[in-house]
Amino acid sequence: MAHVQTVLGPVDPADLGRVLPHEHLISLVPGPWLSGGTVDDPVEVAVSALAGIGRLGFGTVVDLSPYGVVGRDAQGHSLGLLQEIARRAGVHIVAGASVYLEPYSPQWALEADLDTMHARFVADATEGVGDSGVRVGILGEQATGLDEITAHEEKCLRAAARAARDTGLALNTHTTHGTMALEQVAILREEGMDLTRVVIGHMDIHPDLTYVKQVLDTGVSVAFDTIGKQFWDFVLAPIPPDPPEGEFEKRAYYRSDGSRARGLAQLVADGYADRILLSLDMTGAEVYLNGTTHGQSGYSYLGQTFVPMARELGVSDEALEQMLAVNPARLLTLS
Ligand SMILES: [Zn+2]
């Protein structure tokens, strides 16, 4: 039977509603817009943050947190928290499995060879992650770096592609600011992956729409998945647990939602609506930089503010439903 693998078990793909396909539900603290700054329980904050999405037609959130970052512990034990959020918020949650950028990867993943990594991803999908008993319903966000793919990142991407091939799961990547997307596709193609099961992530951050179209023309889907994250700081190396006094190397970025919406409208006009996904990639750590978007509306920002903005630019209701509901449901459906 066709189904979607959620953290609470299989559900009918027709029951998903609109989907937020790239989020991190356990990393919303600090999230002062939700609690007045008084609540620091991550489950509590996530449940409040999800409260408004139902009336906007959203029924499903995909948590693509990699091992050891944005709320996922290195072994995946924290998946029980996603079950609790799903029950309390009354939304479907699908969990992903992945290894993030090399500097943030847990030691076991750095040490694992390709076969071990591949077996681990398959086990996450078929037996459950760690001791949580929770089976993942997608692979990702599988990450590569800014203008480079390290040997470790290539190993993990190949392992995820092999696991996707074995299990039928879709694979969602993380590009750093849209770079190395074509190189990711080349690796996935080498692994014999069905490119209609691939989503290349964070392509709304790449400033050149011609490049985004080149990526789409390979047959993959792309994600405009950082909507509302107009300002962000990019730390060039992870901050160590006991950091020395002094300065850190950072870059500050700005991508306006106006330019995201114009790029999206152009791609839809060019006929790509059946291979675009929309999400926020919201984390509490960046909310303070984006007070007028995520800070004001949380998860409601996409449906409440960005969707009307896209409609204003000529994106039809049909195309919007395609991107918000039909495309993610197709990718999450397993036979
Ligand atoms: Zn993300």
Residues whose N, C-alpha, C, O or C-beta is under 5 A from the ligand:
A	BS01	ZN	D281
